[in-house]
Amino acid sequence: MTNNGPPNDPHHSRQIHSHRPQGGTHQAEQGVEKVMPEGSARETTSGSPDAADTPPSAAEDVHEAIARLVAENVDLKDRLLRALADAENVRRRSERELNDMRQYAVTKFAGDMVNVADNLERAMSSLPAELRDNAGPFKTFVEGVELTEKELLRSLEAHGVKRLDPAGSRFDPHFHEAMFQVQDPSVPSGTVTTVVQPGYAIGSRSLRSAKVGVAS
């Protein structure tokens, strides 16, 4: 059997052993070089400033949208309340004007009828007392005129027109017209002592002021 020299050569064996570790070390270093850049890339991506800023920006947009909707809701509610208040004011004003129209629509007619009542009263006050007491047709005529005057005043009152006879009451410039003053210590100052002409009121307004004398 022939013995080959190279396999048993110690020098050759050392070269082989020394070559293998170098190759293994080189491959390990290459493996480290391949792994490290990938890890560095992942760390760079995860720590990017742009990725960290995205959620706060979206949250700010949501907060701004909510604040805008809340402000619009408050504004719409305020407009609604104002509109309801205006509608209520219009309703009350219309109702008041309608009531005034119903109550004071007869003002002109009532003023004319007041003049008729004054004439009837003057006619009755001008009759002598003995003629009123006499029996017969003339007395019946007087009673008929008195009934006509009473019925006229009743009709006026049914339409909101009331006769004012303020004798003994406190003087009211809204319904009374002072014609003169008299010294009368028996009554307080400002008391109506004499009624020259009765007045008339329609509703809460004066249709015609009563002409009176007032105690001073």
C-alpha positions as CSV (number, residue, x, y, z in Angstrom):
1,M,0.0,0.0,0.0
2,T,1.3,3.4,-1.0
3,N,1.3,6.1,1.7
4,N,0.5,9.6,0.3
5,G,2.6,12.4,1.9
6,P,0.2,15.4,2.0
7,P,-2.5,13.9,4.4
8,N,0.2,13.0,7.0
9,D,2.1,16.2,6.6
10,P,1.7,18.2,9.9
11,H,2.3,21.5,8.2
12,H,-0.5,20.9,5.8
13,S,-2.8,19.9,8.6
14,R,-2.1,23.2,10.4
15,Q,-2.9,25.1,7.2
16,I,-6.2,23.4,6.9
17,H,-7.1,24.0,10.6
18,S,-6.0,27.6,10.4
19,H,-8.0,28.2,7.3
20,R,-11.3,26.9,8.6
21,P,-11.5,29.2,11.6
22,Q,-10.8,32.2,9.4
23,G,-13.5,31.3,7.1
24,G,-16.0,30.8,9.9
25,T,-15.0,34.1,11.5
26,H,-15.5,35.8,8.2
27,Q,-18.9,34.3,7.7
28,A,-19.9,35.3,11.3
29,E,-18.8,38.8,10.6
30,Q,-20.8,38.9,7.4
31,G,-23.8,37.7,9.3
32,V,-23.5,40.4,11.9
33,E,-23.2,43.0,9.2
34,K,-26.4,41.8,7.6
35,V,-28.4,41.7,10.8
36,M,-27.3,45.1,12.2
37,P,-28.6,47.3,9.4
38,E,-32.0,45.6,9.6
39,G,-32.2,46.3,13.3
40,S,-31.1,49.9,12.8
41,A,-33.7,50.4,10.1
42,R,-36.5,49.1,12.4
43,E,-35.3,51.4,15.3
44,T,-35.2,54.4,12.9
45,T,-38.7,53.7,11.6
46,S,-40.2,53.2,15.1
47,G,-38.7,56.4,16.4
48,S,-39.6,58.6,13.5
49,P,-40.9,62.1,14.6
50,D,-43.5,62.1,11.8
51,A,-45.2,59.0,13.2
52,A,-45.3,60.4,16.7
53,D,-46.9,63.7,15.6
54,T,-49.8,62.1,13.6
55,P,-52.2,61.2,16.6
56,P,-52.0,64.6,18.4
57,S,-52.8,66.4,15.1
58,A,-55.9,64.2,14.5
59,A,-57.0,64.7,18.1
60,E,-56.7,68.5,17.7
61,D,-58.9,68.3,14.6
62,V,-61.5,66.4,16.5
63,H,-61.5,68.8,19.4
64,E,-61.8,71.8,17.0
65,A,-64.8,70.1,15.2
66,I,-66.5,69.4,18.6
67,A,-66.0,73.0,19.7
68,R,-67.4,74.3,16.4
69,L,-70.5,72.1,16.7
70,V,-71.0,73.2,20.3
71,A,-70.8,76.9,19.3
72,E,-73.2,76.4,16.5
73,N,-75.6,74.6,18.8
74,V,-75.5,77.4,21.3
75,D,-76.1,80.0,18.5
76,L,-79.0,78.0,17.1
77,K,-80.6,77.6,20.6
78,D,-80.2,81.4,21.2
79,R,-81.9,82.1,17.8
80,L,-84.7,79.7,18.6
81,L,-85.4,81.3,22.0
82,R,-85.4,84.8,20.5
83,A,-87.8,83.7,17.7
84,L,-90.1,82.1,20.3
85,A,-90.0,85.3,22.4
86,D,-90.7,87.5,19.3
87,A,-93.6,85.2,18.4
88,E,-95.1,85.4,21.9
89,N,-94.8,89.2,21.9
90,V,-96.5,89.4,18.5
91,R,-99.3,87.1,19.8
92,R,-99.8,89.2,22.9
93,R,-99.8,92.5,21.0
94,S,-102.2,91.1,18.4
95,E,-104.5,89.9,21.2
96,R,-104.4,93.3,23.0
97,E,-105.1,95.2,19.8
98,L,-108.0,92.9,19.0
99,N,-109.5,93.4,22.4
100,D,-109.0,97.2,22.1
101,M,-110.7,97.1,18.7
102,R,-113.6,95.2,20.1
103,Q,-113.9,97.5,23.1
104,Y,-113.3,100.8,21.4
105,A,-114.9,100.2,18.0
106,V,-118.1,101.9,19.2
107,T,-116.3,105.0,20.5
108,K,-117.5,107.3,17.8
109,F,-121.1,106.0,18.0
110,A,-121.0,106.1,21.8
111,G,-119.9,109.7,21.7
112,D,-122.9,110.6,19.5
113,M,-125.3,108.7,21.8
114,V,-123.9,110.5,24.9
115,N,-125.1,113.8,23.3
116,V,-128.6,112.3,23.0
117,A,-128.5,111.3,26.6
118,D,-127.4,114.8,27.6
119,N,-130.4,116.3,25.7
120,L,-132.8,114.0,27.4
121,E,-131.4,114.9,30.7
122,R,-131.7,118.6,30.0
123,A,-135.3,118.2,28.9
124,M,-136.2,116.4,32.1
125,S,-134.3,118.9,34.3
126,S,-136.0,121.9,32.7
127,L,-139.6,120.7,33.6
128,P,-141.1,122.3,36.7
129,A,-141.7,119.9,39.6
130,E,-145.5,120.6,39.6
131,L,-145.8,119.4,36.0
132,R,-144.1,116.1,36.9
133,D,-146.4,115.5,39.8
134,N,-149.6,116.2,37.8
135,A,-151.6,113.2,36.8
136,G,-152.9,112.7,33.3
137,P,-151.4,112.4,29.9
138,F,-148.5,114.8,30.6
139,K,-147.3,112.7,33.4
140,T,-147.3,109.7,31.2
141,F,-145.2,111.6,28.6
142,V,-142.7,112.5,31.3
143,E,-142.4,108.9,32.5
144,G,-141.9,107.8,28.9
145,V,-139.0,110.2,28.4
146,E,-137.4,109.0,31.7
147,L,-137.7,105.4,30.6
148,T,-136.1,106.3,27.3
149,E,-133.1,107.9,29.0
150,K,-132.6,104.9,31.3
151,E,-132.8,102.5,28.4
152,L,-130.3,104.5,26.5
153,L,-127.8,104.5,29.4
154,R,-128.4,100.7,29.9
155,S,-127.6,100.1,26.2
156,L,-124.5,102.2,26.4
157,E,-123.3,100.3,29.5
158,A,-123.9,97.0,27.7
159,H,-121.3,98.1,25.1
160,G,-118.8,99.2,27.7
161,V,-119.8,102.8,28.1
162,K,-120.4,103.9,31.7
163,R,-121.7,107.1,33.0
164,L,-119.6,109.0,35.6
165,D,-121.2,110.9,38.4
166,P,-118.2,111.5,40.7
167,A,-119.9,113.6,43.4
168,G,-118.1,112.9,46.7
169,S,-115.2,111.0,45.1
170,R,-111.6,112.0,44.8
171,F,-110.7,114.2,41.8
172,D,-109.2,112.2,39.0
173,P,-107.6,114.3,36.2
174,H,-108.0,111.3,33.8
175,F,-111.8,111.3,34.1
176,H,-112.7,114.7,35.6
177,E,-112.3,118.3,34.4
178,A,-112.2,120.9,37.2
179,M,-114.4,123.9,36.4
180,F,-114.0,125.7,39.7
181,Q,-112.9,125.3,43.3
182,V,-115.0,125.9,46.4
183,Q,-114.1,126.3,50.1
184,D,-115.7,123.4,51.9
185,P,-114.0,122.4,55.2
186,S,-116.5,119.5,55.7
187,V,-114.7,117.4,53.0
188,P,-111.0,116.7,52.3
189,S,-109.2,118.9,49.8
190,G,-109.5,117.6,46.3
191,T,-113.0,116.1,46.7
192,V,-115.5,116.6,44.0
193,T,-118.4,118.6,45.5
194,T,-120.4,119.6,42.4
195,V,-121.1,117.9,39.1
196,V,-121.8,120.4,36.4
197,Q,-122.0,117.7,33.6
198,P,-121.6,114.0,34.0
199,G,-118.8,112.2,32.2
200,Y,-118.6,108.9,30.4
201,A,-115.9,106.3,30.2
202,I,-115.4,103.5,27.7
203,G,-113.5,100.6,29.0
204,S,-110.5,102.0,30.9
205,R,-110.5,105.2,28.9
206,S,-112.3,108.5,29.3
207,L,-115.0,109.0,26.6
208,R,-115.8,112.4,28.0
209,S,-114.5,114.0,31.2
210,A,-117.0,115.0,33.8
211,K,-117.1,118.7,34.5
212,V,-116.9,119.2,38.2
213,G,-116.3,121.6,41.1
214,V,-113.5,120.6,43.5
215,A,-113.1,121.5,47.2
216,S,-109.8,123.3,48.0
